[in-house]
Amino acid sequence: SQSIEDSQADIAILLRRLIRDEI
């Protein structure tokens, strides 16, 4: 199934959230 794509999407969202929180 699509596991890698889901993982990448989750990581991208988490990274964006962390960066937004930092700013």
PDB file of N, CA, C, O and CB in Angstrom:
ATOM      1  N   SER A   1       0.835  -1.217   0.000  1.00  0.00           N
ATOM      2  CA  SER A   1       0.000   0.000   0.000  1.00  0.00           C
ATOM      3  C   SER A   1       0.866   1.263   0.000  1.00  0.00           C
ATOM      4  O   SER A   1       2.093   1.175  -0.043  1.00  0.00           O
ATOM      5  CB  SER A   1      -0.943   0.009   1.229  1.00  0.00           C
ATOM      6  N   GLN A   2       0.238   2.415   0.048  1.00  0.00           N
ATOM      7  CA  GLN A   2       1.001   3.678   0.031  1.00  0.00           C
ATOM      8  C   GLN A   2       1.458   4.025   1.444  1.00  0.00           C
ATOM      9  O   GLN A   2       0.791   4.763   2.168  1.00  0.00           O
ATOM     10  CB  GLN A   2       0.145   4.840  -0.561  1.00  0.00           C
ATOM     11  N   SER A   3       2.599   3.480   1.813  1.00  0.00           N
ATOM     12  CA  SER A   3       3.109   3.748   3.176  1.00  0.00           C
ATOM     13  C   SER A   3       4.145   4.862   3.126  1.00  0.00           C
ATOM     14  O   SER A   3       4.160   5.755   3.972  1.00  0.00           O
ATOM     15  CB  SER A   3       3.731   2.461   3.807  1.00  0.00           C
ATOM     16  N   ILE A   4       5.012   4.792   2.115  1.00  0.00           N
ATOM     17  CA  ILE A   4       6.077   5.808   2.014  1.00  0.00           C
ATOM     18  C   ILE A   4       5.455   7.182   1.757  1.00  0.00           C
ATOM     19  O   ILE A   4       5.855   8.173   2.369  1.00  0.00           O
ATOM     20  CB  ILE A   4       7.089   5.446   0.874  1.00  0.00           C
ATOM     21  N   GLU A   5       4.489   7.238   0.863  1.00  0.00           N
ATOM     22  CA  GLU A   5       3.866   8.544   0.555  1.00  0.00           C
ATOM     23  C   GLU A   5       3.199   9.121   1.794  1.00  0.00           C
ATOM     24  O   GLU A   5       3.332  10.311   2.079  1.00  0.00           O
ATOM     25  CB  GLU A   5       2.827   8.406  -0.588  1.00  0.00           C
ATOM     26  N   ASP A   6       2.485   8.283   2.525  1.00  0.00           N
ATOM     27  CA  ASP A   6       1.816   8.759   3.746  1.00  0.00           C
ATOM     28  C   ASP A   6       2.852   9.253   4.742  1.00  0.00           C
ATOM     29  O   ASP A   6       2.673  10.292   5.377  1.00  0.00           O
ATOM     30  CB  ASP A   6       0.950   7.636   4.381  1.00  0.00           C
ATOM     31  N   SER A   7       3.933   8.503   4.872  1.00  0.00           N
ATOM     32  CA  SER A   7       4.981   8.899   5.836  1.00  0.00           C
ATOM     33  C   SER A   7       5.573  10.246   5.428  1.00  0.00           C
ATOM     34  O   SER A   7       5.745  11.132   6.266  1.00  0.00           O
ATOM     35  CB  SER A   7       6.108   7.814   5.919  1.00  0.00           C
ATOM     36  N   GLN A   8       5.880  10.397   4.158  1.00  0.00           N
ATOM     37  CA  GLN A   8       6.477  11.661   3.693  1.00  0.00           C
ATOM     38  C   GLN A   8       5.515  12.817   3.934  1.00  0.00           C
ATOM     39  O   GLN A   8       5.933  13.894   4.359  1.00  0.00           O
ATOM     40  CB  GLN A   8       6.847  11.576   2.188  1.00  0.00           C
ATOM     41  N   ALA A   9       4.248  12.606   3.669  1.00  0.00           N
ATOM     42  CA  ALA A   9       3.259  13.682   3.860  1.00  0.00           C
ATOM     43  C   ALA A   9       3.191  14.054   5.333  1.00  0.00           C
ATOM     44  O   ALA A   9       3.161  15.234   5.684  1.00  0.00           O
ATOM     45  CB  ALA A   9       1.852  13.251   3.343  1.00  0.00           C
ATOM     46  N   ASP A  10       3.165  13.036   6.196  1.00  0.00           N
ATOM     47  CA  ASP A  10       3.104  13.316   7.644  1.00  0.00           C
ATOM     48  C   ASP A  10       4.339  14.079   8.095  1.00  0.00           C
ATOM     49  O   ASP A  10       4.234  15.036   8.861  1.00  0.00           O
ATOM     50  CB  ASP A  10       2.972  12.004   8.453  1.00  0.00           C
ATOM     51  N   ILE A  11       5.509  13.662   7.624  1.00  0.00           N
ATOM     52  CA  ILE A  11       6.757  14.339   8.025  1.00  0.00           C
ATOM     53  C   ILE A  11       6.738  15.784   7.535  1.00  0.00           C
ATOM     54  O   ILE A  11       7.125  16.691   8.271  1.00  0.00           O
ATOM     55  CB  ILE A  11       8.007  13.590   7.459  1.00  0.00           C
ATOM     56  N   ALA A  12       6.297  16.003   6.317  1.00  0.00           N
ATOM     57  CA  ALA A  12       6.267  17.371   5.766  1.00  0.00           C
ATOM     58  C   ALA A  12       5.351  18.246   6.614  1.00  0.00           C
ATOM     59  O   ALA A  12       5.689  19.391   6.914  1.00  0.00           O
ATOM     60  CB  ALA A  12       5.788  17.366   4.281  1.00  0.00           C
ATOM     61  N   ILE A  13       4.205  17.717   6.997  1.00  0.00           N
ATOM     62  CA  ILE A  13       3.261  18.509   7.812  1.00  0.00           C
ATOM     63  C   ILE A  13       3.879  18.813   9.168  1.00  0.00           C
ATOM     64  O   ILE A  13       3.791  19.939   9.658  1.00  0.00           O
ATOM     65  CB  ILE A  13       1.908  17.756   7.994  1.00  0.00           C
ATOM     66  N   LEU A  14       4.505  17.809   9.774  1.00  0.00           N
ATOM     67  CA  LEU A  14       5.115  18.020  11.098  1.00  0.00           C
ATOM     68  C   LEU A  14       6.216  19.070  11.004  1.00  0.00           C
ATOM     69  O   LEU A  14       6.302  19.961  11.848  1.00  0.00           O
ATOM     70  CB  LEU A  14       5.688  16.690  11.663  1.00  0.00           C
ATOM     71  N   LEU A  15       7.054  18.965   9.985  1.00  0.00           N
ATOM     72  CA  LEU A  15       8.159  19.931   9.839  1.00  0.00           C
ATOM     73  C   LEU A  15       7.594  21.337   9.642  1.00  0.00           C
ATOM     74  O   LEU A  15       8.089  22.298  10.231  1.00  0.00           O
ATOM     75  CB  LEU A  15       9.084  19.545   8.640  1.00  0.00           C
ATOM     76  N   ARG A  16       6.571  21.452   8.824  1.00  0.00           N
ATOM     77  CA  ARG A  16       5.989  22.784   8.566  1.00  0.00           C
ATOM     78  C   ARG A  16       5.400  23.343   9.855  1.00  0.00           C
ATOM     79  O   ARG A  16       5.529  24.532  10.146  1.00  0.00           O
ATOM     80  CB  ARG A  16       4.892  22.712   7.456  1.00  0.00           C
ATOM     81  N   ARG A  17       4.753  22.469  10.623  1.00  0.00           N
ATOM     82  CA  ARG A  17       4.144  22.930  11.878  1.00  0.00           C
ATOM     83  C   ARG A  17       5.236  23.398  12.831  1.00  0.00           C
ATOM     84  O   ARG A  17       5.086  24.433  13.480  1.00  0.00           O
ATOM     85  CB  ARG A  17       3.294  21.800  12.535  1.00  0.00           C
ATOM     86  N   LEU A  18       6.314  22.664  12.921  1.00  0.00           N
ATOM     87  CA  LEU A  18       7.402  23.046  13.838  1.00  0.00           C
ATOM     88  C   LEU A  18       7.993  24.385  13.407  1.00  0.00           C
ATOM     89  O   LEU A  18       8.234  25.260  14.239  1.00  0.00           O
ATOM     90  CB  LEU A  18       8.512  21.949  13.876  1.00  0.00           C
ATOM     91  N   ILE A  19       8.223  24.541  12.120  1.00  0.00           N
ATOM     92  CA  ILE A  19       8.821  25.791  11.621  1.00  0.00           C
ATOM     93  C   ILE A  19       7.869  26.956  11.900  1.00  0.00           C
ATOM     94  O   ILE A  19       8.305  28.036  12.299  1.00  0.00           O
ATOM     95  CB  ILE A  19       9.133  25.691  10.086  1.00  0.00           C
ATOM     96  N   ARG A  20       6.575  26.737  11.690  1.00  0.00           N
ATOM     97  CA  ARG A  20       5.607  27.826  11.908  1.00  0.00           C
ATOM     98  C   ARG A  20       5.582  28.188  13.388  1.00  0.00           C
ATOM     99  O   ARG A  20       5.482  29.363  13.744  1.00  0.00           O
ATOM    100  CB  ARG A  20       4.178  27.416  11.419  1.00  0.00           C
ATOM    101  N   ASP A  21       5.671  27.190  14.238  1.00  0.00           N
ATOM    102  CA  ASP A  21       5.654  27.457  15.684  1.00  0.00           C
ATOM    103  C   ASP A  21       6.895  28.242  16.085  1.00  0.00           C
ATOM    104  O   ASP A  21       6.833  29.128  16.937  1.00  0.00           O
ATOM    105  CB  ASP A  21       5.572  26.135  16.490  1.00  0.00           C
ATOM    106  N   GLU A  22       8.021  27.911  15.464  1.00  0.00           N
ATOM    107  CA  GLU A  22       9.275  28.586  15.816  1.00  0.00           C
ATOM    108  C   GLU A  22       9.231  30.052  15.416  1.00  0.00           C
ATOM    109  O   GLU A  22       9.691  30.924  16.153  1.00  0.00           O
ATOM    110  CB  GLU A  22      10.469  27.894  15.144  1.00  0.00           C
ATOM    111  N   ILE A  23       8.677  30.311  14.251  1.00  0.00           N
ATOM    112  CA  ILE A  23       8.685  31.702  13.758  1.00  0.00           C
ATOM    113  C   ILE A  23       7.828  32.575  14.657  1.00  0.00           C
ATOM    114  O   ILE A  23       7.704  33.775  14.415  1.00  0.00           O
ATOM    115  CB  ILE A  23       8.174  31.779  12.293  1.00  0.00           C
TER     116      ILE A  23
END
